[in-house]
Amino acid sequence: METARRKFETSLMDSKYLMAWLMVALLWTPLFAAPKRIPHSRKASNGEPFRSFRMLDDKLTLLAHQQEALNAAFNPLQVGSQSEAANSGGRTMASRNMKSTAAGIVLIAGELERLYQRRHEPFGGQMFRALRIRAEEVQRGVSAVAKAQTRSAAESAANSLDKGIVSLVVQFQAASGGYGAARCSPGAWTCCEPKRSKDLLQSEQVACMWGCVKMAQTCTGFLGPRIRRP
């Protein structure tokens, strides 16, 4: 029993290291890729995908905090500190919150996938389909943690969930990387050009880099907003 407890505590420490990496990754995006405010448009799709990137960044940050709460709910109980029922209730609430946040990410990624399908920009559809699938994997991972009946099963599910969330963040950065650094001239289009397969990171399924093009037809990836003229 004592051996199992030590093993679980080690797992929690590993999760903390993963979460520390995750928080650094999330903070990296707003610091170095924070976009200029997109001019208001009556058509929300005119500002896409940058509008959705900001929402996704907020949800991924929230998801990281919620995972910390879920991991805390699995900490060994201190004698007399709280009941097993209360601890179980904390896990239920934390997992429910994570599922809700992951579902929101699935929804946003799915809307972007359909948007680029309607625009007949297949690379954009491919990019956001990959993001949606990663978010769905996180949903299933949260469910696996919530349904775990033993500490060892919970430990295994929590480790898998850690990896799933890191993969989701990496795929988000693969779609959004450098989008705020593209300082396009008025009238130009923002464009995410595909990375070559040999340049992909290990966890990236598909990736691109944001830049500028004068004509929409020259974008070989998928388009973002067009910069308004003064």
Protein Blocks (a to p, Z undefined) as FASTA:
>chain_A
ZZmmmmmmmmmmmmmmmmmmmmmmmmmmmmmmcccdddddfblklmpcklmmmmmmmmmm
mmmmmmmmmmmmmpccdehkacfklmmmmmmmmmmmmmmmmmmmmmmmmmmmmmmmmnop
aklmmmmmmmmmmmmmmmmmmmmmmmpmbfklmmmmmmmmmmmmmmmmmmmmmmmgoklm
mccdehiacddddddfklpcfklmbdcdddddfbfklpmbbcddddddZZ
